[in-house]
Amino acid sequence: MAGAGFSCAVIARELAEQGYTVEVFERRNHVAGNCHSERDPKTGVMVHIYGPHIFHTDDEEVWNYVNRFVEFKPYVNRVKATTRGQIFSLPINLHTINQFFGRTFSPKEAEEFIGAQADLSIVDPQTFEEQALRFVGKDLYEAFFKGYTEKQWGISPQELPASILKRLPVRFNYNDNYFFHRYQGMPLEGYTTLVERVLNHPNIKVHLSTSFEREMISRFDHVFYSGPVDGFYGYDIGRLPYRTLDFEVFRDEGDVQGCAVMNYCEASVPYTRITEHKHFSPWEEHKGSICYREFSRACGPDDIPYYPISHVSGNELLEQYQKRASSEKKVTFVGRLGMYRYMDMDVTIRAALDTVREFVSYVGRK
């Protein structure tokens, strides 16, 4: 296994339980990848070191799977947004609409009003901007999405696929739950403890602070690789575009912003959001608080890649790498970076479970 995030951890555990001996190589000094969490020594707050992660899914098998290893506490993600000198609730809901337009719409009235704002000339939205204009209209798009998206992705919303925005609902009631999935929660002891327990099996050996090198493939019957697919080939035909994140950390006493996530939607504000981490564990009490200002930028050679960038026009370089990857006999590329695809945690785990089943059905049990 190349990597100790959710993808390789789940694959390792599933194979180990079926009799395989598995070695996991992780270049960092901890498991769980970008989901890594640890206690802040100054405040005692459980911190999502690489930015916040909220577990949400409709996949009952995946939900039951993670609950095998740790207790999940109920958690509802209620995001706030600062724009045009006011604070609103996200996703856009009836309260957001009434506050933004200074109205007192009923659900039916709001739906009719937003329908009148929508650009119905856009029949089949292909870009992020077309999707927004088609479903919420120009005013809401420019207030909540345009500037934020430009900061987050570093390119025009006209170049991003519509699928990115399709994940965000518009509600004509006062439901401010950011997600709409059946199961939502936070691991009581943090994500790192969860992944450590997934990897805690006598058939699994974990090597921390140890990179997996391509020349090591010959030592193993099969390799599951969760690093960047272009990195596997030494970037020999070029680097794929990723976004990375910088965090400006600050601490204070009490409650700093009153919520876990505050988005800053305007392009004039250099950061995309501020996260206050003690609100991700509302069952705990802390006098102090730790916050992250989050800045998105292009990923350089020495940066941690967070988000693969999708373009409406496609990516010829990606197609070349994926063609090479598909021809590998002893290597399976997995995870967000290996597959160059944005995936939430539950989708990552689902893909890992399916990958193991496909592998075992082809190779067989030990």
C-alpha positions as CSV (number, residue, x, y, z in Angstrom):
1,M,0.0,0.0,0.0
2,A,1.4,3.4,-1.0
3,G,-0.3,5.7,1.5
4,A,-2.2,5.4,4.8
5,G,-5.3,7.5,4.1
6,F,-8.8,6.0,4.0
7,S,-8.3,4.3,0.6
8,C,-5.3,2.2,1.4
9,A,-6.2,1.7,5.0
10,V,-9.6,0.2,4.1
11,I,-8.1,-1.9,1.3
12,A,-5.3,-3.1,3.7
13,R,-7.8,-4.1,6.4
14,E,-10.1,-5.9,4.0
15,L,-7.3,-7.9,2.4
16,A,-5.7,-8.7,5.8
17,E,-9.0,-10.1,7.0
18,Q,-9.0,-12.4,4.0
19,G,-5.6,-13.8,4.8
20,Y,-3.3,-11.4,2.9
21,T,-0.1,-10.0,4.4
22,V,0.0,-6.3,3.8
23,E,2.6,-3.6,4.2
24,V,1.6,0.1,4.2
25,F,4.1,2.8,3.4
26,E,3.3,6.4,4.5
27,R,5.7,9.3,3.9
28,R,4.2,11.3,6.7
29,N,4.8,10.5,10.4
30,H,1.1,9.8,10.9
31,V,-1.8,7.8,9.3
32,A,-5.1,9.2,8.0
33,G,-3.7,11.4,5.2
34,N,-5.4,14.8,5.0
35,C,-8.0,13.6,7.5
36,H,-5.4,13.6,10.3
37,S,-6.6,15.1,13.5
38,E,-4.9,15.7,16.8
39,R,-5.3,17.6,20.1
40,D,-4.0,21.2,20.1
41,P,-1.6,21.2,23.1
42,K,-2.5,24.8,24.1
43,T,-6.3,24.6,24.0
44,G,-7.0,20.9,24.1
45,V,-9.3,21.2,21.1
46,M,-9.3,18.4,18.6
47,V,-7.9,20.0,15.4
48,H,-8.4,18.9,11.8
49,I,-4.8,19.6,10.9
50,Y,-5.3,19.7,7.1
51,G,-8.7,21.4,7.2
52,P,-12.1,20.2,8.4
53,H,-13.7,16.9,7.5
54,I,-17.4,16.1,8.2
55,F,-18.5,12.5,7.7
56,H,-21.8,12.3,5.8
57,T,-23.3,9.5,3.6
58,D,-26.4,7.7,2.4
59,D,-24.3,4.5,2.1
60,E,-25.4,2.3,5.0
61,E,-22.6,-0.2,4.5
62,V,-20.0,2.5,4.7
63,W,-21.6,4.1,7.8
64,N,-21.7,0.7,9.5
65,Y,-18.1,0.1,8.5
66,V,-16.6,3.2,10.1
67,N,-18.8,2.6,13.2
68,R,-17.1,-0.8,13.7
69,F,-13.9,1.0,14.7
70,V,-14.9,4.2,16.6
71,E,-18.0,5.9,18.1
72,F,-19.5,8.6,15.9
73,K,-21.2,11.5,17.6
74,P,-24.1,13.3,15.8
75,Y,-22.9,16.4,14.1
76,V,-24.8,18.8,11.7
77,N,-22.7,21.1,9.6
78,R,-24.3,24.6,9.6
79,V,-22.2,26.9,7.5
80,K,-22.4,30.7,7.6
81,A,-21.3,33.1,4.9
82,T,-20.2,36.7,5.0
83,T,-21.0,38.7,1.9
84,R,-22.1,42.3,1.2
85,G,-21.7,43.3,4.9
86,Q,-24.1,40.6,6.2
87,I,-23.9,37.1,7.5
88,F,-26.2,34.5,5.9
89,S,-26.8,30.7,6.2
90,L,-25.7,28.2,3.6
91,P,-26.7,26.3,1.7
92,I,-29.1,28.9,0.2
93,N,-32.4,28.3,2.0
94,L,-35.6,30.2,2.7
95,H,-34.0,32.3,5.5
96,T,-31.1,33.2,3.1
97,I,-33.5,34.2,0.4
98,N,-35.7,36.3,2.6
99,Q,-32.8,38.0,4.3
100,F,-30.9,38.7,1.1
101,F,-33.9,40.1,-0.8
102,G,-35.5,41.7,2.3
103,R,-38.7,39.8,1.9
104,T,-41.0,37.5,3.9
105,F,-41.7,34.8,1.3
106,S,-43.5,31.6,2.0
107,P,-41.8,28.4,0.5
108,K,-44.0,28.6,-2.6
109,E,-43.5,32.3,-3.0
110,A,-39.7,31.9,-2.7
111,E,-39.6,29.1,-5.2
112,E,-41.6,31.2,-7.7
113,F,-39.4,34.2,-7.1
114,I,-36.1,32.3,-7.6
115,G,-37.6,30.7,-10.6
116,A,-38.1,34.2,-12.0
117,Q,-34.5,35.1,-11.3
118,A,-33.2,32.0,-13.1
119,D,-31.8,32.3,-16.6
120,L,-34.1,29.9,-18.3
121,S,-32.3,30.4,-21.6
122,I,-29.6,28.0,-20.3
123,V,-31.2,24.7,-21.0
124,D,-28.3,22.3,-20.4
125,P,-25.8,23.9,-18.1
126,Q,-22.2,22.8,-18.8
127,T,-20.2,25.1,-16.6
128,F,-20.3,26.1,-13.0
129,E,-21.5,29.6,-13.9
130,E,-24.2,28.3,-16.2
131,Q,-25.5,26.0,-13.5
132,A,-25.6,28.8,-11.0
133,L,-27.3,31.3,-13.3
134,R,-29.8,28.6,-14.4
135,F,-31.0,27.7,-10.9
136,V,-30.5,30.7,-8.6
137,G,-30.0,33.7,-10.9
138,K,-27.3,36.4,-11.2
139,D,-27.7,38.1,-7.8
140,L,-27.3,35.0,-5.6
141,Y,-24.6,33.7,-7.8
142,E,-22.5,36.8,-7.6
143,A,-23.1,37.2,-3.9
144,F,-22.3,33.7,-2.7
145,F,-20.6,31.7,-5.4
146,K,-18.6,33.7,-8.0
147,G,-15.9,35.2,-5.8
148,Y,-15.6,32.2,-3.5
149,T,-15.2,29.9,-6.5
150,E,-12.6,32.0,-8.1
151,K,-10.5,32.0,-4.9
152,Q,-11.0,28.3,-4.3
153,W,-10.1,27.1,-7.8
154,G,-8.0,29.9,-9.2
155,I,-9.9,29.9,-12.5
156,S,-13.1,31.4,-13.8
157,P,-16.3,29.6,-13.0
158,Q,-16.9,29.5,-16.7
159,E,-14.0,27.0,-17.0
160,L,-15.3,24.6,-14.2
161,P,-17.8,21.9,-14.8
162,A,-21.4,22.2,-13.7
163,S,-21.1,19.1,-11.5
164,I,-19.2,21.0,-8.9
165,L,-22.2,23.2,-8.1
166,K,-24.7,20.3,-8.4
167,R,-23.5,19.1,-5.0
168,L,-24.9,22.2,-3.3
169,P,-28.7,22.3,-2.8
170,V,-31.1,25.2,-2.7
171,R,-33.9,24.8,-0.1
172,F,-37.2,26.5,0.1
173,N,-37.6,25.9,3.8
174,Y,-35.5,26.9,6.9
175,N,-33.4,23.7,6.9
176,D,-29.8,25.0,7.3
177,N,-28.2,21.5,7.4
178,Y,-25.4,21.9,4.8
179,F,-25.6,18.2,3.8
180,F,-28.7,16.2,3.0
181,H,-27.4,12.7,3.7
182,R,-29.1,10.2,6.1
183,Y,-26.0,9.6,8.2
184,Q,-23.8,12.5,9.5
185,G,-21.3,12.6,12.3
186,M,-17.9,13.1,13.8
187,P,-15.6,10.4,15.2
188,L,-15.5,10.9,19.0
189,E,-11.8,10.3,19.1
190,G,-10.8,11.9,15.8
191,Y,-10.1,10.5,12.3
192,T,-6.6,9.5,13.1
193,T,-7.8,7.1,15.8
194,L,-10.3,5.7,13.3
195,V,-7.7,5.0,10.7
196,E,-5.2,3.6,13.3
197,R,-7.9,1.1,14.3
198,V,-8.6,0.1,10.7
199,L,-4.9,-0.6,10.3
200,N,-4.7,-2.5,13.6
201,H,-4.5,-6.1,12.4
202,P,-1.7,-8.7,12.8
203,N,-1.5,-9.1,9.0
204,I,-0.7,-5.4,8.5
205,K,2.6,-3.7,9.0
206,V,2.7,0.1,8.8
207,H,5.9,2.0,7.9
208,L,5.6,5.7,8.8
209,S,7.9,8.4,7.5
210,T,8.7,6.0,4.6
211,S,7.9,6.9,1.0
212,F,6.9,4.1,-1.4
213,E,9.3,4.2,-4.4
214,R,8.4,2.8,-7.8
215,E,11.3,0.5,-7.8
216,M,9.8,-1.3,-4.8
217,I,7.0,-2.8,-6.9
218,S,9.0,-5.9,-7.6
219,R,9.0,-6.8,-3.9
220,F,5.2,-7.3,-3.8
221,D,2.6,-9.3,-5.6
222,H,0.4,-6.2,-6.0
223,V,0.5,-2.5,-5.1
224,F,-2.3,-0.2,-4.4
225,Y,-1.1,3.3,-5.0
226,S,-2.9,6.4,-3.5
227,G,-0.3,9.0,-4.4
228,P,-0.6,11.4,-7.3
229,V,-0.8,9.5,-10.6
230,D,1.5,11.9,-12.3
231,G,4.0,11.6,-9.4
232,F,4.1,7.8,-9.9
233,Y,5.6,8.4,-13.3
234,G,8.0,11.1,-12.0
235,Y,5.9,13.8,-13.8
236,D,7.8,12.8,-16.9
237,I,5.3,14.4,-19.3
238,G,4.2,17.2,-17.0
239,R,2.4,18.0,-13.8
240,L,-1.4,17.7,-13.4
241,P,-3.0,20.8,-11.8
242,Y,-4.0,20.7,-8.2
243,R,-5.0,23.2,-5.6
244,T,-3.3,23.3,-2.2
245,L,-4.2,25.1,1.0
246,D,-2.4,27.3,3.4
247,F,-3.6,27.9,6.9
248,E,-3.1,30.9,9.1
249,V,-3.6,29.6,12.6
250,F,-4.7,31.8,15.5
251,R,-6.0,31.2,19.0
252,D,-8.2,33.2,21.4
253,E,-10.3,32.8,24.5
254,G,-14.0,32.0,24.4
255,D,-16.0,31.7,21.3
256,V,-14.4,33.5,18.3
257,Q,-17.0,33.3,15.6
258,G,-19.9,31.3,17.0
259,C,-19.9,28.6,14.3
260,A,-17.6,26.0,12.9
261,V,-17.4,27.3,9.3
262,M,-17.7,30.9,8.1
263,N,-17.3,31.4,4.4
264,Y,-16.0,34.7,3.0
265,C,-17.6,34.9,-0.4
266,E,-16.2,38.1,-1.8
267,A,-13.1,38.1,-4.0
268,S,-11.7,41.1,-2.1
269,V,-11.2,38.9,1.0
270,P,-8.1,36.8,0.4
271,Y,-9.1,33.8,2.3
272,T,-12.0,31.5,1.5
273,R,-13.2,30.7,5.0
274,I,-12.4,30.6,8.8
275,T,-12.9,27.4,10.6
276,E,-13.2,27.3,14.4
277,H,-12.3,23.7,15.4
278,K,-13.9,23.4,18.8
279,H,-17.3,23.7,17.2
280,F,-16.6,20.4,15.3
281,S,-16.8,18.7,18.7
282,P,-19.8,20.4,20.4
283,W,-20.0,17.7,23.1
284,E,-16.6,19.0,24.5
285,E,-16.0,22.2,26.4
286,H,-12.9,24.4,26.0
287,K,-12.1,27.8,27.4
288,G,-9.7,28.5,24.6
289,S,-10.2,28.3,20.8
290,I,-8.1,27.6,17.7
291,C,-9.1,28.9,14.3
292,Y,-7.8,28.5,10.7
293,R,-7.9,31.1,8.0
294,E,-7.9,29.1,4.8
295,F,-6.2,30.2,1.7
296,S,-6.3,28.3,-1.6
297,R,-3.6,28.5,-4.3
298,A,-2.0,26.6,-7.1
299,C,-0.1,23.5,-5.9
300,G,3.7,23.7,-6.4
301,P,6.2,20.8,-6.5
302,D,6.8,20.9,-2.7
303,D,3.1,21.4,-1.6
304,I,0.5,19.0,-0.4
305,P,-2.0,18.4,-3.3
306,Y,-5.6,18.8,-2.0
307,Y,-8.0,19.1,-4.9
308,P,-7.7,17.9,-8.5
309,I,-8.9,20.5,-10.9
310,S,-11.5,19.6,-13.4
311,H,-11.9,21.7,-16.6
312,V,-14.9,21.8,-18.9
313,S,-12.6,21.4,-21.8
314,G,-11.1,18.2,-20.4
315,N,-7.5,17.4,-19.6
316,E,-5.3,15.8,-22.3
317,L,-2.4,15.3,-19.9
318,L,-4.6,13.4,-17.5
319,E,-5.9,11.2,-20.3
320,Q,-2.3,10.2,-21.1
321,Y,-1.5,9.4,-17.5
322,Q,-4.7,7.4,-17.0
323,K,-4.0,5.4,-20.2
324,R,-0.6,4.4,-18.8
325,A,-2.0,3.7,-15.4
326,S,-4.7,1.4,-16.8
327,S,-2.0,-0.7,-18.5
328,E,-0.1,-1.4,-15.2
329,K,-0.4,-5.1,-14.3
330,K,0.8,-5.0,-10.7
331,V,-0.5,-1.6,-9.6
332,T,-4.0,-0.3,-8.9
333,F,-4.4,3.4,-8.5
334,V,-6.9,4.5,-5.8
335,G,-8.1,7.5,-3.9
336,R,-8.5,11.1,-4.8
337,L,-4.9,11.6,-6.1
338,G,-4.4,8.2,-7.7
339,M,-7.7,8.5,-9.6
340,Y,-7.4,12.3,-10.0
341,R,-11.0,12.7,-8.9
342,Y,-12.7,14.7,-6.1
343,M,-14.2,12.2,-3.6
344,D,-15.7,12.7,-0.2
345,M,-14.7,10.3,2.6
346,D,-17.7,8.0,2.2
347,V,-17.2,7.7,-1.6
348,T,-13.5,7.0,-1.0
349,I,-14.4,4.1,1.4
350,R,-17.0,2.8,-1.0
351,A,-14.5,2.8,-3.8
352,A,-11.9,1.0,-1.6
353,L,-14.4,-1.7,-0.6
354,D,-15.4,-2.3,-4.2
355,T,-11.8,-2.4,-5.3
356,V,-11.0,-5.2,-2.8
357,R,-14.0,-7.2,-3.9
358,E,-13.0,-6.9,-7.5
359,F,-9.4,-7.8,-6.7
360,V,-10.3,-10.8,-4.7
361,S,-12.9,-12.1,-7.2
362,Y,-10.1,-12.0,-9.8
363,V,-7.1,-13.2,-7.7
364,G,-8.9,-15.2,-5.0
365,R,-8.6,-15.4,-1.2
366,K,-5.3,-16.4,0.5
